[in-house]
Amino acid sequence: MTFAEHLKSLGFSGIRVFGDSISAGFNASHPHLAWPALFAAELSALTLRNHAIPGTVLQASPLADGKARADNGVSRFAGALLDAPHRDAILILYGYNDARYMAAPDSMNAKSFSRDYANMLERLIEAGHAERLAIGSPPYIPTVVSQLEVPALPARHARALKSMSVPCASWRRLFASSMRLSTNG
């Protein structure tokens, strides 16, 4: 059973999306072609609440200036996802900006990303959202990363993407096995 089929079987009130520019639909050729809109259309969802903000990071760790980045996911998720009791599906995709920020490697790193993501997931699960929760991370596909001709993606960013995708992949497998879901649907 795919996650979409699972949600349909549960009955849900809408979809809440949380993340960075990828989830906000940045660079989609048309708004209706962004992945959240396509997913909502697949489910015939009545409401799509997209709480994604381009340029944000998940981590609340200090940046090079010693302050947390404004609008980070940790500071926003309770207001966006736990604001009131609901039966919405929750879709989270974070990590590209976390992997790209290299100015404070002692605080902004894969360990902090994993810690903050896990804490957020624990709170969502405690609030009763486990069955309607889908998570993602930057996909690390070595053949694609090595073929990118983007000067903004030096080797250290590729290593960061790889290190941040590992815990999310483990969490996805854990959720999928506990709910008997396909990890690619």
N, C-alpha and C positions, 0 to 999 in steps of 0.2 A: 504494500500500500504506500503511495506517495504521501508527502505531507499535505498536499492540496486535497487529496481524497480523504485523508484523516480529518482535516478541518471540516470538510463538508459533512462527515459523519457525526462530528461533535455538535455542529450548529455553532455559529459564531456571529457576532454582531457587526464586525468590520475588521479592518486591518490597520495596525499601527506600525509604521516603519521608523527605524532609528539608526542613524549612522552619519556618514560624511557625504561628500559630493557624489559618490557613486550611487548612494541611496536617494539623494535629492534629485537624481536624474541629470546631473551635469554632463554635458557632451552628448546626451541622447539627441538624435537628429530631430525628434519631435517629442514633446512631453508624454504622449501616449505610448511611446516606445521605450521609456525608462523601465527598468525591471520591476519596480513596485507597481506601476500602472499595468504592466503585462500580467503580473501575478494576480492583481485585483480583478482584472478582466477574466482571467481563467476561472476564478472562483465566483464570478458574478457578485462581487462584494458590493454592499450598499454604500459603505463609507471607507475611504482611504484617508487616514490621518498621517501625513508624512512629516515627521519631526526631525528629518535629516537636515544638517547644516553643512554646506560646503566649507572646507578648510578646517574643520574641527578635528580634534583627536579624542580618543576615548579616555586616555589617562589623565589623572589629576596630579601627576607628578610635576615638580617644579621644572620650568624651562631654564635656559641659560641665565635669565635675569632673576631667577629665584622665585618667580611667581608661576602659578598654574595658568595654563592657556585658557583664555576666556571661552565660555560656552563648551567646555569639555564635556564628554559624555557622562562621566561620573557625576558632575554637578547638575546635569539636566535630566537624567533618566527617571528619577522618581516623579518629577512633575509631568513628564511626557507619558510615562508608561504605568505609573502607579497613582495617578491623580484621583481616581474614583474606581469603585468596583466595575468591572466590565468583562465581556466575553470576547474581546477582540483578539485576533491572531496578532502576535508580536514578531516582527521580522527585524533582525539586527545584523548589520554589516558594517564593521569598523576595522581599521587597521592600516590603510594605505598611508594616511598622513602620519600616524604613529611611527610607521617604519621609515618615512622620509625625514623626520625631524632628527637631526644628528648633532645638534649644538650642545646637548646635555646628556651624553651617553650614560652617565652614572645614575641618572634619575629617570630619563625617558628611554626605556629599553623593553625588550621582550619580557623580562621578569615582571616589571611594573605593569605592562599591558596585560599579561596573564592574570596577575593578582586583581587588577581592577575589573577585568572582564568577568572573572570568576565571582567576585563579590557582587557585581551587578546581577549575574545569573542566579546566585543564591537568593537574593532578595526577591527576584521575580518568581522563582520557584516557591519560596515561602508564602508569597501572596497568591498562590494557586494557579499560576500561568504556565506550568510545565508542559501541559498537553497542547498548548497553542503557541509554543515558542520555537522559532527557527533562528539559528545563528549562522553567521558566516565570518570569514576573515579574508584577507587578501589571498587569492590563490597563488601559490608558488609553483610555477610550471617551468622547470629549468630550461627546456628547449625554447620556450617563448621569451623568458627573461634574457637568455643569451642572444636571441635574435633581435631584441629591441634596439633600435638605433636612436635611443633617446638619451642625450647627454645628461639629463637630470636624474638618470638612474645608474649611479656608479655601483661598483661591486658591493660596497658596504650597504647600500639600500637593498640590493638583491638578497644579501645575507639576512638583513633585518626582516624582509618579507617572509623569507623561509622560516626564520625562528618564530615569527608571530603566527604563522599558519598552523604550526604543530599543535599547540594546545587547543585551538578551535576545532581542528580535525578530530582530536580525542573527545572533546565534548560532544560533537555532532554524532560520533559513533555511539557514545554512551546514551544520548537521547534516543537515537534511532533504535538501538537494541532494546531499550526499556519500553518503547512504544511499537516495536516491530515495524519500523518504517524503512523505506529505501533511503539511502544517503545521497542519492542523486536525483530525487524528485522533489 
